[in-house]
């Protein structure tokens, strides 16, 4: 018997281990993508109308007009 014929079962096991490692890496990648994109959002990704609402803070959290201008700008008369 040649060396290639006797290595068959060991080679198949090695290929199975490599396949399992690749599947685990793919699952980890999918978990990382899900965590960074969707974790913490109640209904998944924001829609078109949700982006404008998420970008602007509510009116009670906005700073007054005087505090919003830069310190080097003179006050408007």
C-alpha positions as protocol buffer text, in pm:
chain_id: "A"
residue {
  index: 1
  type: UNK
  ca { x: 0 y: 0 z: 0 }
}
residue {
  index: 2
  type: UNK
  ca { x: 120 y: 348 z: -78 }
}
residue {
  index: 3
  type: UNK
  ca { x: 138 y: 633 z: 167 }
}
residue {
  index: 4
  type: UNK
  ca { x: -150 y: 817 z: -4 }
}
residue {
  index: 5
  type: UNK
  ca { x: -382 y: 517 z: 43 }
}
residue {
  index: 6
  type: UNK
  ca { x: -308 y: 485 z: 416 }
}
residue {
  index: 7
  type: UNK
  ca { x: -345 y: 860 z: 480 }
}
residue {
  index: 8
  type: UNK
  ca { x: -706 y: 862 z: 350 }
}
residue {
  index: 9
  type: UNK
  ca { x: -896 y: 854 z: 683 }
}
residue {
  index: 10
  type: UNK
  ca { x: -654 y: 1097 z: 848 }
}
residue {
  index: 11
  type: UNK
  ca { x: -677 y: 1335 z: 554 }
}
residue {
  index: 12
  type: UNK
  ca { x: -1058 y: 1321 z: 560 }
}
residue {
  index: 13
  type: UNK
  ca { x: -1057 y: 1404 z: 933 }
}
residue {
  index: 14
  type: UNK
  ca { x: -817 y: 1693 z: 872 }
}
residue {
  index: 15
  type: UNK
  ca { x: -1041 y: 1831 z: 597 }
}
residue {
  index: 16
  type: UNK
  ca { x: -1342 y: 1803 z: 831 }
}
residue {
  index: 17
  type: UNK
  ca { x: -1158 y: 2003 z: 1097 }
}
residue {
  index: 18
  type: UNK
  ca { x: -1067 y: 2272 z: 844 }
}
residue {
  index: 19
  type: UNK
  ca { x: -1429 y: 2287 z: 723 }
}
residue {
  index: 20
  type: UNK
  ca { x: -1557 y: 2324 z: 1081 }
}
residue {
  index: 21
  type: UNK
  ca { x: -1305 y: 2603 z: 1147 }
}
residue {
  index: 22
  type: UNK
  ca { x: -1418 y: 2786 z: 832 }
}
residue {
  index: 23
  type: UNK
  ca { x: -1784 y: 2755 z: 936 }
}
residue {
  index: 24
  type: UNK
  ca { x: -1702 y: 2884 z: 1285 }
}
residue {
  index: 25
  type: UNK
  ca { x: -1519 y: 3183 z: 1134 }
}
residue {
  index: 26
  type: UNK
  ca { x: -1817 y: 3256 z: 908 }
}
residue {
  index: 27
  type: UNK
  ca { x: -2056 y: 3237 z: 1203 }
}
residue {
  index: 28
  type: UNK
  ca { x: -1832 y: 3472 z: 1402 }
}
residue {
  index: 29
  type: UNK
  ca { x: -1826 y: 3719 z: 1113 }
}
residue {
  index: 30
  type: UNK
  ca { x: -2206 y: 3709 z: 1088 }
}
residue {
  index: 31
  type: UNK
  ca { x: -2233 y: 3769 z: 1463 }
}
residue {
  index: 32
  type: UNK
  ca { x: -1999 y: 4068 z: 1447 }
}
residue {
  index: 33
  type: UNK
  ca { x: -2193 y: 4221 z: 1157 }
}
residue {
  index: 34
  type: UNK
  ca { x: -2525 y: 4168 z: 1335 }
}
residue {
  index: 35
  type: UNK
  ca { x: -2389 y: 4312 z: 1660 }
}
residue {
  index: 36
  type: UNK
  ca { x: -2255 y: 4627 z: 1498 }
}
residue {
  index: 37
  type: UNK
  ca { x: -2556 y: 4692 z: 1275 }
}
residue {
  index: 38
  type: UNK
  ca { x: -2865 y: 4578 z: 1462 }
}
residue {
  index: 39
  type: UNK
  ca { x: -2794 y: 4520 z: 1831 }
}
residue {
  index: 40
  type: UNK
  ca { x: -2980 y: 4763 z: 2053 }
}
residue {
  index: 41
  type: UNK
  ca { x: -3241 y: 4864 z: 1797 }
}
residue {
  index: 42
  type: UNK
  ca { x: -3589 y: 4752 z: 1881 }
}
residue {
  index: 43
  type: UNK
  ca { x: -3709 y: 4708 z: 1524 }
}
residue {
  index: 44
  type: UNK
  ca { x: -3389 y: 4645 z: 1328 }
}
residue {
  index: 45
  type: UNK
  ca { x: -3240 y: 4889 z: 1081 }
}
residue {
  index: 46
  type: UNK
  ca { x: -3380 y: 5242 z: 1052 }
}
residue {
  index: 47
  type: UNK
  ca { x: -3593 y: 5326 z: 751 }
}
residue {
  index: 48
  type: UNK
  ca { x: -3576 y: 5636 z: 533 }
}
residue {
  index: 49
  type: UNK
  ca { x: -3799 y: 5842 z: 763 }
}
residue {
  index: 50
  type: UNK
  ca { x: -3621 y: 5719 z: 1076 }
}
residue {
  index: 51
  type: UNK
  ca { x: -3283 y: 5859 z: 975 }
}
residue {
  index: 52
  type: UNK
  ca { x: -3396 y: 6221 z: 996 }
}
residue {
  index: 53
  type: UNK
  ca { x: -3549 y: 6167 z: 1338 }
}
residue {
  index: 54
  type: UNK
  ca { x: -3241 y: 5988 z: 1468 }
}
residue {
  index: 55
  type: UNK
  ca { x: -3004 y: 6260 z: 1343 }
}
residue {
  index: 56
  type: UNK
  ca { x: -3182 y: 6555 z: 1509 }
}
residue {
  index: 57
  type: UNK
  ca { x: -3224 y: 6560 z: 1887 }
}
residue {
  index: 58
  type: UNK
  ca { x: -3569 y: 6633 z: 2027 }
}
residue {
  index: 59
  type: UNK
  ca { x: -3659 y: 7001 z: 2078 }
}
residue {
  index: 60
  type: UNK
  ca { x: -3617 y: 6987 z: 2456 }
}
residue {
  index: 61
  type: UNK
  ca { x: -3257 y: 6866 z: 2415 }
}
residue {
  index: 62
  type: UNK
  ca { x: -3150 y: 7129 z: 2160 }
}
residue {
  index: 63
  type: UNK
  ca { x: -2930 y: 7409 z: 2295 }
}
residue {
  index: 64
  type: UNK
  ca { x: -3065 y: 7764 z: 2288 }
}
residue {
  index: 65
  type: UNK
  ca { x: -2968 y: 7978 z: 1989 }
}
residue {
  index: 66
  type: UNK
  ca { x: -2713 y: 8182 z: 2189 }
}
residue {
  index: 67
  type: UNK
  ca { x: -2532 y: 7871 z: 2308 }
}
residue {
  index: 68
  type: UNK
  ca { x: -2537 y: 7716 z: 1960 }
}
residue {
  index: 69
  type: UNK
  ca { x: -2321 y: 7981 z: 1793 }
}
residue {
  index: 70
  type: UNK
  ca { x: -1945 y: 7962 z: 1808 }
}
residue {
  index: 71
  type: UNK
  ca { x: -1770 y: 8159 z: 2084 }
}
residue {
  index: 72
  type: UNK
  ca { x: -1575 y: 8377 z: 1836 }
}
residue {
  index: 73
  type: UNK
  ca { x: -1890 y: 8499 z: 1655 }
}
residue {
  index: 74
  type: UNK
  ca { x: -2026 y: 8836 z: 1763 }
}
residue {
  index: 75
  type: UNK
  ca { x: -2386 y: 8839 z: 1886 }
}
residue {
  index: 76
  type: UNK
  ca { x: -2647 y: 8912 z: 1620 }
}
residue {
  index: 77
  type: UNK
  ca { x: -2838 y: 9244 z: 1659 }
}
